[in-house]
């Protein structure tokens, strides 16, 4: 079952389930809740259906955990900004820094001093760093670090020295985001572990 496989992954991954596994379990909780609601809230006398009643009684639902997961995980590759206060703070800070860096680079590529050195007036990313495309013959006119060169050899992608520190700060924040996301997944996994353990114990005892 999904729950049993999730428990195995939980034990193999330092007590943390993946976002994908957590969403799968949240969908199971949602389905269980909806099935129970359908059976018990439709003016049916459950005592008239003893076999069905015994089955539905065993369905576990927990709308608090269910909503916590759905509110925290957008999909298997994306955690919501609001999953934690710390994550929201980090992402807000990163977005502000990214806006700052784009403003600085735009001022460079559109300035009268540098525009003739630029292959295209665009901002791009190489090696997780914001860079600008510079004509190879003018690469020495833009102070900075070369991160890449085009296939044709006509363009070099340079990180101007003026944005070096901001790029560093952005990447430091990304590393902090990764750590915070792991904490969020650990927390959500801890909520589910007792449920998974009980389920697997019952299943394995059959």
BELNOR-V786916 format. One record per residue. N is the residue number from 1. RES is the residue in one letter. SS is DSSP state (helix for helix, strand for strand, loop for the rest). NEAR is the number of other C-alpha atoms within 12 Angstrom. Layout:
# BELNOR-V786916
N&RES&SS&NEAR + N&RES&SS&NEAR
This chain:
# BELNOR-V786916
1&X&loop&16 + 2&X&helix&24 + 3&X&helix&33 + 4&X&helix&24 + 5&X&helix&21 + 6&X&helix&31 + 7&X&helix&32 + 8&X&helix&22 + 9&X&helix&23 + 10&X&helix&29 + 11&X&helix&19 + 12&X&helix&13 + 13&X&loop&16 + 14&X&loop&17 + 15&X&loop&24 + 16&X&loop&29 + 17&X&loop&38 + 18&X&loop&36 + 19&X&helix&33 + 20&X&helix&25 + 21&X&helix&32 + 22&X&helix&45 + 23&X&helix&35 + 24&X&helix&27 + 25&X&helix&40 + 26&X&helix&37 + 27&X&helix&24 + 28&X&helix&29 + 29&X&helix&31 + 30&X&helix&26 + 31&X&helix&21 + 32&X&helix&24 + 33&X&helix&27 + 34&X&helix&22 + 35&X&helix&23 + 36&X&helix&26 + 37&X&helix&19 + 38&X&helix&16 + 39&X&helix&24 + 40&X&helix&20 + 41&X&loop&13 + 42&X&loop&12 + 43&X&loop&11 + 44&X&loop&16 + 45&X&loop&13 + 46&X&helix&20 + 47&X&helix&15 + 48&X&helix&13 + 49&X&loop&15 + 50&X&helix&13 + 51&X&helix&12 + 52&X&helix&19 + 53&X&helix&20 + 54&X&helix&15 + 55&X&helix&16 + 56&X&helix&24 + 57&X&helix&21 + 58&X&loop&17 + 59&X&loop&23 + 60&X&loop&28 + 61&X&loop&26 + 62&X&loop&24 + 63&X&helix&21 + 64&X&helix&17 + 65&X&helix&29 + 66&X&helix&30 + 67&X&helix&23 + 68&X&helix&30 + 69&X&helix&42 + 70&X&helix&30 + 71&X&helix&24 + 72&X&helix&32 + 73&X&strand&30 + 74&X&strand&20 + 75&X&strand&19 + 76&X&loop&19 + 77&X&loop&15 + 78&X&strand&21 + 79&X&strand&33 + 80&X&loop&27 + 81&X&helix&25 + 82&X&helix&24 + 83&X&helix&30 + 84&X&loop&26 + 85&X&helix&17 + 86&X&helix&22 + 87&X&helix&28 + 88&X&helix&22 + 89&X&helix&20 + 90&X&helix&29 + 91&X&helix&30 + 92&X&helix&20 + 93&X&helix&24 + 94&X&helix&27 + 95&X&helix&21 + 96&X&helix&18 + 97&X&helix&26 + 98&X&helix&29 + 99&X&helix&20 + 100&X&helix&22 + 101&X&helix&33 + 102&X&helix&30 + 103&X&helix&21 + 104&X&helix&26 + 105&X&helix&35 + 106&X&helix&27 + 107&X&helix&22 + 108&X&helix&33 + 109&X&helix&30 + 110&X&loop&22 + 111&X&loop&16 + 112&X&loop&12 + 113&X&loop&13 + 114&X&loop&27 + 115&X&helix&24 + 116&X&helix&22 + 117&X&helix&30 + 118&X&strand&33 + 119&X&strand&27 + 120&X&strand&23 + 121&X&strand&23 + 122&X&strand&22 + 123&X&strand&30 + 124&X&strand&26 + 125&X&strand&22 + 126&X&strand&21 + 127&X&loop&17 + 128&X&loop&20 + 129&X&strand&33 + 130&X&strand&41 + 131&X&strand&42 + 132&X&strand&45 + 133&X&strand&42 + 134&X&strand&40 + 135&X&strand&29 + 136&X&helix&26 + 137&X&helix&17 + 138&X&helix&21 + 139&X&helix&30 + 140&X&helix&17 + 141&X&helix&20 + 142&X&loop&31 + 143&X&loop&22 + 144&X&strand&24 + 145&X&strand&28 + 146&X&strand&29 + 147&X&strand&24 + 148&X&strand&27 + 149&X&strand&22 + 150&X&loop&18 + 151&X&loop&10 + 152&X&loop&10 + 153&X&loop&16 + 154&X&loop&20 + 155&X&strand&25 + 156&X&strand&34 + 157&X&strand&37 + 158&X&strand&41 + 159&X&strand&37 + 160&X&strand&36 + 161&X&helix&23 + 162&X&helix&24 + 163&X&helix&31 + 164&X&helix&24 + 165&X&helix&19 + 166&X&helix&30 + 167&X&helix&32 + 168&X&helix&23 + 169&X&helix&25 + 170&X&helix&29 + 171&X&helix&25 + 172&X&helix&21 + 173&X&helix&27 + 174&X&helix&26 + 175&X&helix&19 + 176&X&helix&22 + 177&X&helix&30 + 178&X&helix&20 + 179&X&helix&17 + 180&X&helix&27 + 181&X&helix&34 + 182&X&helix&25 + 183&X&helix&26 + 184&X&helix&33 + 185&X&helix&36 + 186&X&helix&24 + 187&X&helix&25 + 188&X&helix&37 + 189&X&helix&38 + 190&X&helix&24 + 191&X&helix&25 + 192&X&helix&37 + 193&X&helix&28 + 194&X&helix&18 + 195&X&helix&26 + 196&X&helix&34 + 197&X&helix&23 + 198&X&helix&18 + 199&X&helix&25 + 200&X&helix&21 + 201&X&helix&15 + 202&X&helix&14 + 203&X&helix&14 + 204&X&helix&13 + 205&X&helix&8 + 206&X&loop&7
